[in-house]
Amino acid sequence: MALTFGGLELDLRQAVMEAPEATIDIQATLSGIEVRVPRDWQVVVQLAATLGAVEDKTVAPASPGHRLVLRGEMTLGGLEIKN
């Protein structure tokens, strides 16, 4: 996903993941992104933030059912992950 000068709300709470792991590639500049995931998903953040921020506000599940990997780069923007 590439985003410049924009905003994105990605709500995955009703999503069904067939594989045990999925990856979302993010390249965002001057943008704000909010991602919501189901409570039983483990989120792995592999993002570099240049003059920006990445906040993982999820509560880690005791026994994760699936794993979501977020990787890429945030430049002059922010990413917030919630469940």
Residue frames relative to the residue before (quaternion, step in Angstrom):
aa qw qx qy qz dx dy dz
M 1.0000 0.0000 0.0000 0.0000 0.00 0.00 0.00
A 0.0692 -0.7793 0.6224 0.0215 3.58 -0.85 0.98
L 0.0241 0.8045 -0.5881 0.0796 3.55 -0.83 1.03
T 0.0122 0.7871 -0.6156 0.0378 3.56 -0.89 0.98
F 0.8438 0.0097 -0.0563 0.5336 3.59 -0.89 1.00
G 0.6312 0.5411 -0.3455 0.4353 3.59 0.85 0.86
G 0.3279 -0.7048 0.5858 0.2293 3.48 -1.37 -0.18
L 0.0553 -0.8004 0.5970 0.0007 3.55 -1.12 0.66
E 0.0985 -0.7393 0.6636 0.0585 3.53 -1.09 0.87
L 0.0388 -0.8014 0.5962 -0.0270 3.56 -0.58 1.19
D 0.0736 -0.8153 0.5742 -0.0126 3.57 -0.37 1.28
L 0.0522 -0.8270 0.5589 -0.0305 3.55 -0.36 1.30
R 0.3429 0.7917 -0.4637 0.2015 3.60 1.24 0.13
Q 0.7309 0.3710 -0.2328 0.5233 3.63 1.12 -0.52
A 0.4482 0.7102 -0.4398 0.3184 3.60 1.30 0.06
V 0.2348 -0.7331 0.6215 0.1451 3.53 -1.25 0.58
M 0.1759 -0.7838 0.5908 0.0760 3.55 -0.68 1.13
E 0.2974 -0.7842 0.5206 0.1600 3.58 -0.63 1.13
A 0.7022 0.3872 -0.2476 0.5438 3.59 1.09 -0.70
P 0.5946 -0.5839 0.3956 0.3861 3.61 -1.13 0.36
E 0.7993 0.1568 -0.0789 0.5747 3.60 1.20 -0.45
A 0.0481 -0.7687 0.6374 0.0240 3.54 -1.18 0.71
T 0.2061 -0.7758 0.5868 0.1061 3.57 -1.19 0.60
I 0.1100 -0.7466 0.6521 0.0732 3.53 -1.12 0.78
D 0.2225 -0.7610 0.5988 0.1132 3.56 -0.79 1.09
I 0.0771 -0.8108 0.5800 -0.0171 3.57 -0.78 1.09
Q 0.0296 0.7376 -0.6738 0.0333 3.54 -0.99 0.97
A 0.1335 0.8175 -0.5417 0.1427 3.59 -0.23 1.23
T 0.0637 -0.7799 0.6227 -0.0002 3.54 -1.02 0.94
L 0.8426 -0.0205 -0.0365 0.5369 3.56 -0.86 1.05
S 0.5547 0.6008 -0.3706 0.4406 3.55 0.99 0.90
G 0.2603 -0.7336 0.6032 0.1737 3.51 -1.34 0.37
I 0.0533 -0.8022 0.5946 -0.0127 3.57 -0.88 0.97
E 0.0746 -0.7616 0.6426 0.0399 3.55 -1.07 0.85
V 0.0717 -0.7892 0.6099 0.0004 3.57 -0.79 1.08
R 0.1023 -0.7728 0.6249 0.0425 3.57 -0.93 0.97
V 0.0933 -0.8102 0.5787 0.0035 3.55 -0.85 1.04
P 0.6054 -0.5407 0.4187 0.4072 3.61 -1.22 0.36
R 0.6269 -0.5905 0.3732 0.3449 3.57 -1.17 0.62
D 0.7100 0.4517 -0.2782 0.4631 3.61 1.10 -0.51
W 0.5457 0.5925 -0.4105 0.4273 3.62 1.23 0.25
Q 0.3001 -0.7001 0.6170 0.1976 3.54 -1.09 0.77
V 0.1913 -0.7817 0.5855 0.0974 3.59 -0.88 0.94
V 0.1119 -0.7676 0.6302 0.0347 3.54 -0.92 1.02
V 0.1749 -0.8042 0.5642 0.0660 3.57 -0.63 1.15
Q 0.0298 0.7738 -0.6289 0.0693 3.54 -0.74 1.16
L 0.3676 0.7356 -0.4697 0.3211 3.54 0.84 1.08
A 0.2693 -0.7156 0.6188 0.1800 3.53 -1.11 0.76
A 0.1488 -0.7857 0.5966 0.0680 3.57 -0.93 0.91
T 0.0870 -0.7795 0.6202 0.0142 3.55 -0.69 1.15
L 0.8138 -0.1228 0.0133 0.5678 3.57 -0.44 1.24
G 0.6327 0.4640 -0.3391 0.5191 3.52 1.04 0.89
A 0.3384 -0.7403 0.5438 0.2043 3.55 -1.26 -0.19
V 0.1261 -0.7368 0.6588 0.0846 3.50 -1.27 0.62
E 0.0405 -0.8093 0.5855 -0.0244 3.57 -0.65 1.15
D 0.1349 -0.7696 0.6213 0.0587 3.55 -0.67 1.13
K 0.0456 -0.8271 0.5593 -0.0304 3.57 -0.28 1.30
T 0.4017 0.7203 -0.4801 0.2990 3.58 1.20 0.35
V 0.3609 -0.6645 0.6032 0.2538 3.51 -1.31 0.43
A 0.4164 -0.7305 0.4811 0.2480 3.58 -0.58 1.15
P 0.4114 -0.7176 0.4997 0.2571 3.60 -0.84 0.93
A 0.5747 -0.5968 0.4356 0.3519 3.57 -1.15 0.64
S 0.7794 0.0242 -0.0106 0.6260 3.57 1.02 -0.77
P 0.2332 -0.8205 0.5056 0.1298 3.59 0.05 1.29
G 0.3711 -0.7291 0.5374 0.2049 3.53 -1.02 0.89
H 0.7951 0.0338 0.0226 0.6051 3.54 1.09 -0.76
R 0.2969 -0.7417 0.5795 0.1610 3.53 -1.31 0.36
L 0.1132 -0.7746 0.6209 0.0402 3.57 -0.89 1.02
V 0.1544 -0.7829 0.5999 0.0577 3.56 -0.74 1.11
L 0.1147 -0.7642 0.6329 0.0477 3.56 -0.84 1.05
R 0.0969 0.8119 -0.5685 0.0909 3.57 -0.57 1.09
G 0.4463 0.6717 -0.5113 0.2970 3.53 -1.21 0.53
E 0.4962 -0.6458 0.4960 0.3012 3.53 -1.16 -0.72
M 0.1710 -0.7366 0.6482 0.0897 3.51 -1.15 0.86
T 0.0304 -0.7897 0.6126 -0.0081 3.58 -0.77 1.03
L 0.8420 -0.0610 -0.0105 0.5359 3.56 -0.71 1.14
G 0.6604 0.4626 -0.3228 0.4957 3.56 0.96 0.87
G 0.3407 -0.7450 0.5359 0.2044 3.52 -1.28 -0.14
L 0.1408 -0.7530 0.6385 0.0736 3.51 -1.25 0.66
E 0.0534 -0.7840 0.6185 -0.0015 3.55 -0.90 1.00
I 0.1270 -0.7927 0.5954 0.0318 3.56 -0.81 1.08
K 0.0029 0.8043 -0.5910 0.0617 3.58 -0.80 1.08
N 0.1218 -0.7626 0.6172 0.1509 3.55 -1.31 0.23
